[in-house]
């Protein structure tokens, strides 16, 4: 155990780190596929989503593992769940590079020339983005709160 860090928080932080590293890797590999999709602009959104969120989760994990904080095991679990939900968003955006849905990602869809997908495709993209967005917001609020609270003095 890292000095002063709950073993559950440390374990979850390592899992968040692995998700972040994997998201970056998937984003980099996906970047090679972008020009071969029907809607490359939407494929680029998936690439950016994977790489950016991967880096954010890497940062989150490094902060949890290295700096003193008051993040609880329950809060760390919420952060881990947010990392898992992000995968659903990335997967839906990768699929959307072929579908061309237009409701949830209207600006990117317009730039891509996408006119919309089947109703189930539109719903899939929407339903994978909403929980991930909420999860990310809550996770970062909990992270900030855990650092705002003064940690116990380290011996």
C-alpha positions as CSV (number, residue, x, y, z in Angstrom):
1,X,0.0,0.0,0.0
2,X,1.2,3.5,-0.8
3,X,1.6,5.4,2.4
4,X,-1.8,7.0,3.4
5,X,-3.8,5.6,0.6
6,X,-6.6,3.1,1.3
7,X,-5.9,-0.2,-0.4
8,X,-9.3,-0.1,-2.2
9,X,-8.6,3.3,-3.5
10,X,-5.2,2.2,-4.7
11,X,-6.6,-0.9,-6.4
12,X,-9.3,1.1,-8.1
13,X,-6.9,3.8,-9.2
14,X,-4.7,1.1,-10.8
15,X,-7.8,-0.2,-12.7
16,X,-8.6,3.4,-13.8
17,X,-5.0,3.7,-15.0
18,X,-5.3,0.5,-17.0
19,X,-8.6,1.7,-18.6
20,X,-6.9,5.0,-19.5
21,X,-3.9,3.3,-21.0
22,X,-6.1,1.0,-23.0
23,X,-8.3,3.8,-24.2
24,X,-5.3,5.7,-25.5
25,X,-4.1,2.5,-27.3
26,X,-7.5,1.9,-28.9
27,X,-7.7,5.6,-29.9
28,X,-4.2,5.4,-31.6
29,X,-5.1,2.2,-33.4
30,X,-8.5,3.5,-34.4
31,X,-6.7,6.6,-35.9
32,X,-5.4,4.2,-38.6
33,X,-8.9,3.2,-39.6
34,X,-10.4,6.8,-39.9
35,X,-9.8,7.3,-43.6
36,X,-11.5,4.0,-44.4
37,X,-14.8,4.7,-42.9
38,X,-17.9,6.2,-44.6
39,X,-17.9,9.2,-42.2
40,X,-14.3,10.0,-41.4
41,X,-15.3,13.1,-39.5
42,X,-17.3,11.0,-37.1
43,X,-14.5,8.5,-37.0
44,X,-12.2,11.3,-35.9
45,X,-14.6,12.1,-33.1
46,X,-14.2,8.5,-31.8
47,X,-10.4,8.8,-32.0
48,X,-10.4,12.1,-30.1
49,X,-12.9,10.7,-27.5
50,X,-10.7,7.6,-26.9
51,X,-7.4,9.4,-26.7
52,X,-8.6,12.4,-24.7
53,X,-10.6,10.4,-22.1
54,X,-7.8,7.9,-21.9
55,X,-5.4,10.7,-20.9
56,X,-7.9,12.1,-18.4
57,X,-8.2,8.7,-16.7
58,X,-4.4,8.3,-16.7
59,X,-4.2,11.7,-15.0
60,X,-6.9,10.8,-12.5
61,X,-5.1,7.6,-11.6
62,X,-1.8,9.3,-11.2
63,X,-3.3,11.9,-8.9
64,X,-5.0,9.2,-6.8
65,X,-1.8,7.2,-6.6
66,X,0.7,9.9,-5.9
67,X,-0.8,12.9,-4.1
68,X,-2.3,13.0,-0.6
69,X,-6.1,13.2,-0.8
70,X,-9.4,12.3,1.0
71,X,-11.0,10.4,-1.9
72,X,-13.0,7.5,-0.4
73,X,-13.1,3.9,-1.7
74,X,-16.7,4.6,-2.8
75,X,-15.7,7.7,-4.7
76,X,-12.9,5.8,-6.4
77,X,-15.5,3.1,-7.4
78,X,-17.6,5.9,-9.0
79,X,-14.5,7.0,-10.9
80,X,-13.9,3.4,-12.1
81,X,-17.5,3.1,-13.2
82,X,-17.1,6.3,-15.2
83,X,-14.1,4.8,-16.9
84,X,-16.1,1.7,-17.8
85,X,-19.0,3.8,-19.1
86,X,-16.6,5.8,-21.3
87,X,-15.9,2.5,-23.3
88,X,-19.6,2.4,-24.3
89,X,-19.3,6.0,-25.7
90,X,-16.1,5.2,-27.6
91,X,-17.7,2.0,-29.0
92,X,-20.8,3.9,-30.1
93,X,-18.8,6.6,-31.8
94,X,-16.7,3.9,-33.6
95,X,-19.9,2.3,-34.9
96,X,-21.2,5.8,-35.8
97,X,-18.4,6.2,-38.2
98,X,-20.4,3.7,-40.3
99,X,-23.9,4.7,-39.3
100,X,-23.8,8.4,-39.6
101,X,-26.3,9.2,-36.9
102,X,-27.1,12.9,-36.5
103,X,-29.1,13.5,-33.3
104,X,-26.6,13.3,-30.5
105,X,-23.5,14.6,-32.3
106,X,-25.3,17.1,-34.5
107,X,-22.3,19.4,-35.2
108,X,-19.9,16.6,-36.1
109,X,-22.7,14.9,-38.1
110,X,-23.4,18.1,-40.1
111,X,-19.6,18.5,-40.8
112,X,-19.5,14.9,-41.9
113,X,-22.4,15.1,-44.2
114,X,-24.3,12.5,-42.2
115,X,-28.1,12.6,-42.6
116,X,-28.9,10.3,-39.7
117,X,-29.1,6.6,-38.9
118,X,-31.8,4.2,-38.1
119,X,-33.9,5.0,-35.0
120,X,-32.1,2.2,-33.0
121,X,-28.7,3.5,-34.0
122,X,-29.7,7.0,-33.0
123,X,-30.9,5.7,-29.6
124,X,-27.8,3.6,-29.1
125,X,-25.5,6.6,-29.5
126,X,-27.7,8.7,-27.3
127,X,-28.0,6.1,-24.6
128,X,-24.3,5.4,-24.4
129,X,-23.4,9.1,-24.2
130,X,-25.8,10.2,-21.4
131,X,-24.6,7.9,-18.6
132,X,-20.9,8.4,-19.6
133,X,-21.3,12.2,-19.5
134,X,-23.0,12.0,-16.1
135,X,-20.4,9.5,-14.8
136,X,-17.5,11.8,-15.9
137,X,-19.0,14.9,-14.3
138,X,-19.7,13.1,-11.0
139,X,-16.2,11.4,-11.1
140,X,-14.4,14.7,-11.5
141,X,-16.5,16.4,-8.9
142,X,-15.6,13.6,-6.4
143,X,-11.9,13.9,-7.4
144,X,-11.9,17.6,-6.8
145,X,-13.7,17.2,-3.5
146,X,-11.2,14.6,-2.4
147,X,-8.4,17.0,-3.0
148,X,-10.1,20.1,-1.6
149,X,-10.5,18.3,1.8
150,X,-7.4,18.5,3.8
151,X,-5.8,15.0,4.0
152,X,-4.7,13.7,7.4
153,X,-1.1,14.5,8.1
154,X,1.3,12.0,6.5
155,X,3.9,10.5,8.9
